[in-house]
Amino acid sequence: MPTAMAHFMSSLGSMKDKEILMNVVALGILVITIVVNIWIQVFQLESLSHGTTFVYDQMVPTISMLVLLVTFASSAITLPTIKKSLESKYQVMHKAAMTEERMVKRGQDCRIDKQMIIGMKKYWLMAETSNPQFVMARSVLCTTSSVICLFSTLYFVFSFSLVDLLKPGTEGLRSYSVYGNNIIWILIVQIIGMVVGTIVSLCRWFTAVRFKCLMTCRRINFREELKIEAHWIQALVYWRDSFSGLQIQDNKCRRYLHDAKWFALTFFIGVQIMMVIASKLLLLSPALLITPFILFFKKLKAQRLSRLTTSNNDIKSESGGDTELNLNRFVLLLDGEAELPEKTLKNICGQADKVIEMGKEQKPQNLIHLLNRFGNFSGVTEFDSFQVPSLHSQEPPNCWSLPLVTLTSIVISLPNIVNNHKATQLMSSVREGLSLVNLIEKTLYKNDELLNIRNATEVSWVGIALYRKWQGLDLRRISLKCKNVKNVLQELSSNAERKMVEFKRTTDVFLTDYPLNWPTNIIAANSMYRICQTILLSCQDEKEQTADGLFERLSIMIADILAACFTNLARVIITMCRSNAIEEREKSVHEAFLLLGKTGQILELLQQQEWRSWIMIKPHTLTSGALHSCRVIMIILLPHQLQVMKQRKVRSQVRSK
C-alpha cells in the first residue's frame, strides 16, 4: 500500500479541486480500513502463536501508511494554490511570448517558419514545466513519499515475509490462512511488485537529489533552503482567518466555534510546516553528503578535458546558444523552487522535435495525393448556386465538412464508379481529410454554434463510409439503376426534396424557422438538394457530362474545399498551444506539435500556391452563383481573409472615384 500511495501522489496534479477532495477522502477511508483490518488480523495471529512478534512487525508499515496519508493531505491542500500561482506566471509569460513573436498575426497565415516553431516551443516549455503532475513529482512532499516507500519496503523484505513464514513452528500459521501454503507464492509476487515500484519511486528521489546537488555546488543558504514558501500554508491561513459560514444566532456560540476553528487550523498549519521542513531536510541532507564528491569529479574531469570542453563550448555558442537562453526564460517554477538543470531543459525541448517527427510518420498520404490536384480554390464557390431555388425561407449555414461528405456521396453514386479504384482512393483521402476538418471546426467554433450541422455530417459519413448509403438510400443501387449522370443527380435530389417537403408538412412553423435546430437528416437533405441542383445546372450548360468527367470535376472541387479549409491549420495549431485549462495544457500542446508534423507537407503545399490572389478577387468579377457560395461559406472563412477582400474593394472604389 505505501508503494501504491507513493506512485499515486503525482497524479493528484491531473485532478480538479473537487476530484482531489473526493480522492483524498476515499484514500483516507481505504487506509484507515486497511490499518484496522491489519491490526485485527495481527491480534488474532498473536493469540494463536506465542513468541512471535507480529505486533512489532506491523507497526512500521501501518505508521508508513498513516504518514503517507498525512503527506497526501498536505499536498492536496497546497495544490489549488500552486495551480493559481503557476497560472498567473503562465499568463505573464504568455503575454511576453505574444509580444515577442506576434503569434496571432502569424497564426492567421498558412505559413510555418522557423520563428513560429521557436514561438511554439516557448508554449511547449511553459506547458511542460507548469504541468501540475510534473510540479507535484518534483515537490519535496512527493520525494518524501518515495523515501517512506523505500523504508517500508526494506523493512518488509528484511524483517518479515518469507523469513518468518519459513521458520520451523510456523506451519500452523500457514494452515490457518485460507490460502494455505500458497501464501508463500503470494508474498513472492507482492515483494517483486514492491521492489519494482520502489525502484521507480527512488528514481524520482535520486533525480531531485541530483537537482539539489547542482544547486549546492553553486551556493548554500540554510535559511533559504528551509524557508516555508507562502503556497504551502496560504490555504490554511485563509481558512483560519476567514469567518465561518455557519448561520448561528447566538454570538457567543459563533465566537467559540471561530476560536475552536482557529486553534485547530493553527495546529494543522504547524503540522504542515513540520512536514515541509522534514521533507526539505530529507532532500538536503543527502545532497550535502554527495556534493563534495560531485565537485571533486567535476574538477578532475575539467582538468583532463579542458581543451575538448573549450572547443565544444565555442561550437555551441555559434550554433544557437542565444535561442536556448531565450527559451530558458519561459520555464515556470514555484517560489523557492530549484532551477531545472540545463540538460533537463534540453531534453524537454528535444521532446518537441521528437513529437514533430512522430507526426511526420503519420502524415496522410492519400490526402496529400488528392491535394496535389487542387487549383485556385474555385471549388469553394462552385458547389452551391444562387440560381437554385430554396425549399425553405431559411437556409442553414454551411461548414467545411458537410459539403465534403455530400460531394463524396455523389461521387460514389456515379455510374461505373462505386467499385472503381479511384473512388476507393478518394474515400480514403476524404476520410483522412475529415479528421483534420473536424479538428479545425471544433477548435475554431468552441461555442458549438454549428454543432447540429457537424452532427449531420458525422451521421451521414457513417452511413457512406461503412454501408455506401446516404440517409438509408443505397448508393450502389442508384449507380447500377441510373444510366447517366443526370439521372443519378435527379434521383438524389428528388429523395432529398421529398424529405424536406415532408419535414415542412409535419413540423410546426416555429421549429422550421430556426435552421440550426433542424434534425440532422433534414440538414443533410437540404445540402444534398442544393449541391445536386447546382451540378445539374452546370451539366445543362455543358450539354453532356460523362461519369468520368464529373468524377474528376467533383474530385477537384473536394480538393479545393479541403485546401481552403486547411488554410486555417496554422491558426488551429497556435490556438491549441494556447489552451486555457492548466490540467489540459500539456496534452493540447503535445497534440499541436503532433499536428504540425502530420500536416507539415500540406502546409508547404499551400504555401506554394497563389491562394491570396483568390481571396483578393474583386467581388464584381464573381458570378451570382459564386457570390451566393461566398455568402454561404462566409462564416467559415478566416476573418483576415474577409478583411482583405473588404480592403481590396474599398481601394478599388477610391481609385475609381
C-alpha positions in Angstrom: 0.0 0.0 0.0 2.8 2.6 0.7 4.3 1.8 -2.7 0.9 2.4 -4.4 0.4 5.6 -2.5 3.8 6.9 -3.4 3.1 6.4 -7.1 -0.4 7.9 -6.8 0.6 11.2 -5.3 1.9 12.8 -8.5 -1.4 12.0 -10.2 -3.2 14.5 -7.9 -1.9 17.2 -10.2 -4.2 16.0 -13.1 -7.3 16.4 -11.0 -9.6 19.3 -10.4 -10.3 20.7 -6.9 -13.5 18.6 -6.3 -11.8 15.5 -7.7 -8.8 16.0 -5.4 -11.1 16.3 -2.3 -13.1 13.1 -3.2 -10.0 11.1 -4.0 -8.2 12.1 -0.8 -11.3 11.3 1.3 -11.7 8.0 -0.4 -8.0 7.2 0.1 -8.3 8.1 3.8 -11.2 5.8 4.2 -9.3 3.0 2.5 -6.1 3.5 4.5 -8.0 3.6 7.8 -9.9 0.5 6.9 -6.7 -1.4 5.9 -5.0 -0.4 9.1 -7.9 -1.5 11.3 -8.1 -4.9 9.4 -4.4 -5.4 9.7 -4.4 -4.9 13.5 -7.5 -7.2 13.9 -5.6 -9.9 12.0 -2.4 -9.3 14.0 -4.1 -9.7 17.3 -5.8 -12.9 16.1 -2.5 -14.4 15.0 -0.8 -13.2 18.2 -3.2 -15.2 20.2 -2.6 -18.3 18.1 1.2 -18.2 18.1 3.1 -17.4 21.2 6.6 -16.0 21.0 6.1 -14.3 17.6 6.5 -10.5 17.0 3.6 -9.8 14.7 2.6 -6.6 16.6 6.1 -5.1 16.2 6.4 -6.3 12.6 3.2 -4.4 11.5 3.9 -1.2 13.3 6.3 0.3 10.7 4.1 -0.5 7.6 0.9 0.9 9.3 2.7 4.0 10.5 4.2 4.5 7.0 0.7 4.4 5.5 -0.6 6.9 8.0 2.4 9.3 7.4 1.8 9.0 3.7 -1.9 9.8 4.2 -0.9 13.0 6.0 1.6 13.8 3.2 -1.3 13.3 0.7 -3.5 15.7 2.7 -0.7 18.3 2.8 -0.2 18.1 -0.9 -3.9 18.2 -1.7 -4.3 21.4 0.4 -1.5 23.2 -1.4 -2.3 22.1 -4.9 -5.0 24.6 -5.7 -2.7 27.5 -4.5 0.1 26.0 -6.6 -2.1 26.0 -9.7 -3.2 29.6 -9.2 0.5 30.6 -8.8 1.5 28.8 -11.9 -1.5 30.1 -13.9 -0.6 33.7 -13.0 3.0 33.2 -14.1 1.8 31.5 -17.3 -0.3 34.4 -18.2 2.6 36.8 -17.7 4.9 34.7 -19.9 2.1 34.2 -22.4 1.8 38.0 -22.9 5.6 38.2 -23.3 5.6 35.4 -25.9 2.7 37.1 -27.9 4.5 40.4 -27.8 7.9 38.9 -29.0 6.7 36.5 -31.7 3.4 38.2 -32.7 1.9 34.7 -33.0 -1.6 35.9 -33.5 -0.6 37.6 -36.8 1.4 34.5 -37.8 -1.4 32.2 -36.9 -3.7 33.9 -39.4 -1.4 32.8 -42.2 -0.8 29.3 -43.5 3.0 29.8 -43.3 5.0 27.8 -40.8 8.5 29.1 -40.5 11.4 28.7 -38.1 10.5 31.6 -35.9 6.9 30.3 -35.4 8.3 26.9 -34.3 10.5 28.6 -31.8 7.5 30.6 -30.6 5.6 27.3 -30.2 8.5 25.8 -28.2 8.0 28.6 -25.7 4.5 27.3 -25.1 5.8 23.7 -25.0 8.3 24.7 -22.3 5.7 26.6 -20.3 3.2 23.8 -20.6 5.7 21.1 -19.6 7.2 22.9 -16.6 3.8 24.1 -15.3 2.1 20.8 -15.7 0.7 20.1 -12.2 1.8 16.4 -12.4 5.4 17.4 -13.1 5.2 20.1 -10.4 3.9 17.5 -7.9 6.6 15.0 -8.9 9.4 17.5 -8.2 7.9 18.8 -5.0 9.6 18.0 -1.7 6.5 16.2 -0.3 6.4 13.8 -3.3 10.1 13.0 -2.9 9.4 12.3 0.8 6.8 9.8 -0.1 9.5 8.0 -2.2 11.8 7.8 0.9 8.9 6.4 3.1 8.1 3.9 0.3 11.8 2.8 0.4 11.9 2.5 4.1 8.7 0.4 4.4 9.8 -1.9 1.5 13.2 -2.6 3.1 11.6 -3.2 6.4 9.0 -5.6 4.9 11.6 -7.5 2.9 14.2 -8.0 5.6 12.1 -8.2 8.7 9.1 -10.1 7.7 7.5 -12.1 4.9 9.3 -15.3 3.8 11.9 -15.3 6.6 9.2 -15.6 9.3 6.9 -18.0 7.4 9.7 -20.4 6.6 10.8 -20.7 10.2 10.1 -24.0 12.0 6.9 -23.9 14.0 5.0 -21.6 11.7 3.2 -24.4 9.8 0.1 -23.6 11.9 0.1 -20.1 10.8 0.2 -21.1 7.1 -2.6 -23.7 7.7 -4.7 -21.1 9.5 -4.7 -18.9 6.4 -7.4 -19.7 3.7 -4.6 -19.7 1.1 -2.6 -22.4 2.9 0.9 -23.0 1.6 0.2 -20.7 -1.4 0.7 -17.7 0.8 4.4 -18.0 0.1 3.9 -17.5 -3.6 1.6 -14.6 -2.9 4.2 -13.0 -0.8 6.8 -13.5 -3.5 4.7 -11.7 -6.1 4.0 -8.9 -3.6 7.7 -8.5 -2.8 8.5 -8.3 -6.6 5.9 -5.6 -7.1 7.1 -3.6 -4.1 10.7 -3.8 -5.2 9.9 -2.7 -8.7 7.6 0.1 -7.5 10.2 1.3 -5.0 12.9 1.4 -7.6 10.7 3.6 -9.8 10.0 5.9 -6.8 13.6 6.1 -5.9 14.5 7.3 -9.4 12.3 10.3 -8.7 14.1 10.9 -5.4 17.5 10.5 -6.9 16.6 13.0 -9.6 15.5 15.5 -7.0 18.7 14.9 -5.0 20.8 15.5 -8.2 19.0 18.8 -8.9 19.7 19.9 -5.3 23.3 18.9 -5.6 23.7 21.1 -8.7 22.3 24.0 -6.6 24.5 23.3 -3.6 27.6 23.2 -5.9 27.0 26.9 -6.6 25.8 28.2 -3.2 24.1 27.1 0.0 22.0 29.1 2.4 20.2 27.1 5.1 17.8 29.9 5.8 16.7 30.0 2.2 16.7 26.2 1.9 14.4 25.7 5.0 12.2 28.7 4.2 8.4 28.0 4.2 7.0 29.5 1.0 3.6 31.1 1.0 1.9 28.5 -1.2 2.4 25.7 1.5 0.2 27.4 4.1 -1.7 30.0 2.2 -5.0 28.0 2.0 -4.8 27.0 5.7 -4.2 30.6 6.8 -7.1 31.8 4.7 -9.4 29.2 6.2 -8.2 30.0 9.7 -8.7 33.8 9.4 -11.9 33.8 7.4 -15.3 34.0 9.0 -17.2 30.7 9.3 -20.3 30.5 7.1 -22.4 28.8 9.8 -25.8 30.5 10.4 -25.8 30.6 14.2 -27.8 33.4 16.0 -26.0 33.2 19.4 -22.9 35.4 19.2 -21.2 33.5 22.0 -21.5 30.2 20.2 -20.2 31.7 17.0 -17.2 33.1 18.9 -16.5 29.7 20.5 -16.7 28.0 17.1 -14.5 30.5 15.5 -11.9 30.2 18.3 -12.1 26.4 18.0 -11.6 26.6 14.3 -8.7 29.0 14.8 -6.9 26.7 17.2 -7.5 23.6 15.1 -6.3 25.2 11.9 -3.3 26.7 13.7 -2.3 23.2 14.7 -2.7 21.9 11.2 -0.5 24.8 10.0 2.1 23.7 12.4 1.9 20.2 11.1 2.1 21.4 7.6 5.2 23.5 8.4 6.9 20.5 10.1 6.1 18.2 7.1 7.6 20.7 4.7 10.7 21.2 6.8 11.2 17.5 7.3 10.8 16.9 3.6 13.4 19.6 2.8 15.8 18.1 5.3 15.3 14.6 3.7 16.3 16.2 0.4 19.0 18.5 1.6 20.9 16.0 3.8 21.9 13.5 1.1 22.6 16.4 -1.3 25.2 17.9 1.2 26.8 14.4 1.6 27.1 13.8 -2.2 28.1 17.4 -3.3 31.8 17.1 -2.3 32.2 14.0 -4.4 30.5 15.7 -7.3 32.7 18.7 -7.0 35.8 16.5 -6.9 34.9 14.5 -10.0 33.9 17.7 -11.8 37.2 19.3 -11.1 39.1 16.2 -12.2 37.1 15.9 -15.4 37.6 19.6 -16.1 41.3 19.3 -15.8 41.5 16.2 -18.1 39.1 17.5 -20.8 39.7 21.3 -20.7 40.7 21.6 -24.3 37.8 19.5 -25.6 35.4 21.4 -23.4 36.6 24.7 -24.7 36.2 23.7 -28.4 32.7 22.3 -27.7 31.6 25.5 -26.0 32.8 27.5 -29.0 30.7 25.3 -31.3 27.6 25.6 -29.1 27.9 29.3 -28.8 28.0 29.6 -32.5 25.0 27.2 -33.1 22.1 28.7 -31.2 23.0 29.3 -27.6 21.1 32.6 -27.6 17.9 30.8 -28.6 18.3 28.3 -25.7 19.0 31.2 -23.3 15.8 33.0 -24.5 13.7 29.8 -24.1 15.0 29.3 -20.5 13.1 32.4 -19.5 9.8 30.5 -20.2 10.5 27.9 -17.5 7.7 28.2 -14.9 8.9 27.5 -11.3 7.3 27.9 -7.9 8.7 30.4 -5.4 11.8 28.9 -3.8 11.9 26.0 -6.3 15.3 24.9 -7.6 16.1 25.8 -11.2 15.9 22.9 -13.6 19.3 21.8 -15.0 20.3 22.7 -18.5 20.3 19.1 -19.6 16.7 18.7 -18.4 15.6 21.7 -20.3 17.3 20.4 -23.5 15.5 17.1 -23.1 12.2 18.9 -22.7 12.8 20.9 -25.9 14.1 17.8 -27.6 10.8 16.1 -26.9 9.1 18.7 -29.0 11.2 17.8 -32.0 10.6 14.1 -31.4 6.8 14.7 -31.4 7.1 16.6 -34.7 9.0 13.6 -36.2 6.3 11.2 -34.9 3.7 13.4 -36.7 5.7 13.2 -39.9 5.5 9.4 -39.7 1.7 9.7 -39.5 1.1 12.1 -42.4 -2.0 11.3 -44.5 -0.5 10.1 -47.8 -3.9 9.7 -49.6 -5.0 13.2 -48.6 -1.7 14.7 -49.8 -2.2 12.9 -53.1 -5.6 14.5 -53.5 -4.5 18.0 -52.5 -1.9 17.9 -55.3 -4.8 18.2 -57.7 -6.4 21.4 -56.2 -6.3 24.5 -58.3 -7.2 28.0 -57.2 -9.9 27.3 -54.6 -12.7 27.9 -57.2 -14.5 24.8 -55.9 -15.4 26.7 -52.8 -17.7 28.9 -54.9 -19.0 26.3 -57.2 -20.7 23.7 -55.0 -23.8 26.0 -54.3 -25.5 28.3 -56.7 -27.8 31.3 -56.1 -29.9 30.1 -59.1 -31.1 27.0 -57.2 -34.5 27.8 -55.6 -34.6 27.3 -51.8 -37.0 24.7 -50.4 -37.4 26.9 -47.3 -37.4 30.6 -46.5 -34.5 29.9 -44.1 -31.2 28.3 -45.0 -28.8 26.7 -42.5 -25.2 27.9 -42.6 -22.6 25.7 -44.1 -19.5 24.3 -42.5 -16.5 22.7 -44.2 -17.3 19.1 -43.5 -21.0 18.9 -44.8 -20.3 19.8 -48.4 -17.3 17.4 -48.4 -19.5 14.5 -47.3 -22.3 15.4 -49.7 -20.0 15.7 -52.7 -18.3 12.4 -51.7 -21.7 10.6 -51.6 -22.5 12.0 -55.1 -19.1 10.8 -56.4 -19.5 7.2 -55.3 -23.1 7.0 -56.7 -22.0 7.9 -60.3 -22.3 5.0 -62.8 -19.4 2.6 -63.0 -17.6 4.5 -60.2 -18.7 2.9 -56.9 -16.2 -0.1 -57.2 -13.6 1.9 -59.0 -10.1 2.1 -57.6 -10.2 5.9 -57.9 -13.4 6.0 -55.8 -11.8 3.9 -53.1 -8.7 6.1 -53.0 -11.0 9.2 -52.9 -12.9 7.8 -50.0 -9.6 7.2 -48.1 -8.5 10.7 -48.9 -11.8 12.2 -47.6 -11.6 10.1 -44.5 -8.1 11.4 -43.7 -9.2 14.9 -44.5 -12.4 14.8 -42.4 -10.4 14.0 -39.3 -8.4 17.3 -39.8 -11.5 19.2 -40.9 -13.4 18.1 -37.7 -10.5 19.2 -35.6 -10.4 22.6 -37.3 -14.1 23.1 -36.8 -14.1 22.1 -33.1 -11.1 24.3 -32.4 -12.5 27.4 -34.2 -16.1 27.0 -33.0 -15.9 26.1 -29.3 -19.3 27.7 -28.6 -21.0 24.9 -30.6 -22.8 27.3 -32.9 -22.5 24.7 -35.7 -22.8 21.6 -33.6 -26.0 20.4 -35.2 -24.6 20.8 -38.7 -21.5 18.9 -37.7 -23.6 16.1 -36.2 -25.5 15.9 -39.5 -22.1 15.5 -41.2 -21.0 12.7 -38.9 -24.3 10.8 -39.2 -24.2 11.0 -43.0 -20.5 10.0 -43.1 -21.0 6.8 -41.0 -23.6 5.5 -43.5 -21.5 6.4 -46.5 -18.2 5.1 -45.2 -19.5 1.8 -43.8 -22.5 0.9 -45.9 -22.3 3.1 -49.0 -25.7 4.5 -48.0 -26.9 8.1 -47.7 -30.0 8.5 -45.4 -30.8 4.8 -46.0 -30.5 5.2 -49.7 -28.3 2.6 -51.3 -25.8 4.4 -53.5 -24.7 1.2 -55.2 -28.2 0.6 -56.3 -28.5 4.1 -57.7 -25.2 3.7 -59.5 -26.5 0.5 -61.2 -30.0 1.7 -61.8 -29.3 5.1 -63.4 -27.8 5.1 -66.9 -26.2 8.6 -66.9 -25.0 11.3 -64.6 -28.2 13.4 -64.8 -30.4 10.5 -63.7 -28.1 10.0 -60.6 -28.3 13.7 -59.7 -32.0 13.8 -60.2 -32.6 10.7 -58.1 -30.5 12.1 -55.2 -32.1 15.5 -55.5 -35.6 14.1 -55.5 -35.0 12.0 -52.4 -33.6 15.0 -50.6 -36.5 17.2 -51.7 -39.1 14.7 -50.5 -37.5 14.7 -47.1 -37.6 18.5 -46.9 -41.2 18.7 -48.1 -42.3 16.1 -45.5 -40.4 17.9 -42.8 -42.2 21.2 -43.7 -45.6 19.4 -43.8 -45.3 17.6 -40.4 -43.4 20.2 -38.3 -44.5 23.3 -36.6 -43.6 26.6 -38.2 -41.7 27.9 -35.2 -39.4 24.9 -35.3 -38.7 25.1 -39.1 -37.8 28.8 -38.9 -34.6 28.0 -36.9 -32.3 26.0 -39.3 -29.7 25.4 -36.7 -32.3 23.3 -34.7 -33.3 21.2 -37.7 -32.9 17.4 -37.4 -29.6 16.1 -38.8 -31.2 14.2 -41.6 -33.0 17.4 -42.8 -29.8 19.4 -42.7 -28.1 16.8 -44.8 -31.0 16.6 -47.2 -31.0 20.3 -47.7 -27.3 20.2 -48.6 -27.8 17.3 -51.0 -30.6 19.0 -52.8 -28.8 22.3 -53.3 -25.5 20.7 -54.4 -27.2 18.3 -56.8 -29.3 21.1 -58.4 -26.1 23.2 -58.7 -24.3 20.4 -60.6 -27.4 19.8 -62.8 -27.3 23.5 -63.8 -23.7 23.2 -64.8 -24.4 20.0 -66.7 -27.1 21.8 -68.7 -24.5 24.4 -69.7 -22.0 21.8 -70.8 -24.8 19.8 -72.6 -23.3 16.3 -71.9 -21.3 15.3 -68.8 -19.7 11.8 -68.6 -19.3 10.0 -65.3 -15.5 10.1 -65.5 -15.6 13.8 -66.3 -17.9 14.6 -63.4 -15.8 12.4 -61.1 -12.7 14.4 -62.0 -14.5 17.7 -61.6 -16.0 16.8 -58.2 -12.7 15.4 -57.0 -11.0 18.7 -57.8 -13.9 20.5 -56.1 -13.4 18.4 -53.0 -9.6 19.1 -53.1 -10.3 22.8 -53.3 -12.6 22.8 -50.3 -10.2 20.8 -48.3 -7.3 23.1 -49.3 -9.3 26.2 -48.4 -10.2 24.7 -45.0 -6.5 23.8 -44.4 -5.5 27.4 -44.6 -6.8 27.5 -41.0 -4.3 24.8 -39.9 -1.7 27.3 -38.7 -4.3 29.2 -36.7 -5.6 26.0 -35.2 -2.1 24.9 -34.2 -1.4 28.2 -32.4 -4.8 28.0 -30.7 -4.1 24.6 -29.4 -0.8 25.8 -28.0 -2.7 28.4 -26.0 -5.1 26.1 -24.3 -6.5 27.7 -21.1 -7.1 24.8 -18.7 -3.9 24.1 -16.8 -4.8 20.4 -16.5 -5.2 20.0 -20.3 -2.4 22.4 -21.4 0.3 19.8 -21.8 -1.9 17.4 -23.8 -3.1 20.2 -26.0 0.4 21.5 -26.8 1.5 17.9 -27.5 -1.3 17.5 -30.0 -0.4 20.8 -31.6 3.2 19.7 -32.3 1.9 16.3 -33.5 -0.5 18.0 -35.8 2.4 20.3 -37.1 4.4 17.2 -38.0 1.4 15.5 -39.5 0.4 18.4 -41.7 3.7 19.9 -42.5 3.7 18.7 -46.1 0.2 20.1 -46.5 1.2 23.5 -45.3 4.2 23.5 -47.6 1.9 22.6 -50.5 -0.5 25.5 -49.6 2.5 27.9 -49.4 3.5 27.1 -53.0 0.1 28.1 -54.3 -1.0 31.7 -55.1 -4.1 31.4 -52.9 -4.0 35.0 -51.9 -4.9 36.0 -55.4 -8.2 34.2 -55.0 -9.3 35.9 -51.8 -8.3 39.3 -53.2 -10.5 38.8 -56.3 -12.8 41.8 -56.9 -16.4 41.0 -55.9 -17.9 42.4 -59.2 -15.9 39.7 -61.2 -17.7 36.9 -59.4 -20.8 35.3 -60.9 -24.1 35.3 -59.0 -23.6 31.6 -58.0 -20.1 32.4 -56.7 -21.5 35.3 -54.8 -24.1 33.1 -53.2 -21.4 30.5 -52.4 -19.4 33.2 -50.7 -22.4 34.2 -48.7 -23.0 30.6 -47.7 -19.3 30.0 -46.8 -18.9 33.4 -45.2 -19.0 32.2 -41.7 -16.1 29.7 -42.2 -13.6 32.0 -43.9 -10.9 33.4 -41.9 -11.6 36.9 -40.5 -8.4 38.3 -42.1 -9.4 36.9 -45.5 -12.7 38.7 -45.4 -10.9 41.9 -44.2 -8.5 41.7 -47.1 -11.4 41.4 -49.5 -13.1 44.4 -48.0 -10.0 46.5 -48.1 -9.4 45.5 -51.7 -13.0 46.6 -52.5 -12.6 49.9 -50.7 -9.3 50.6 -52.5 -10.8 49.9 -55.9 -13.8 52.2 -55.2 -11.4 55.0 -54.1 -9.3 54.6 -57.3 -12.5 54.7 -59.4 -13.5 58.0 -57.8 
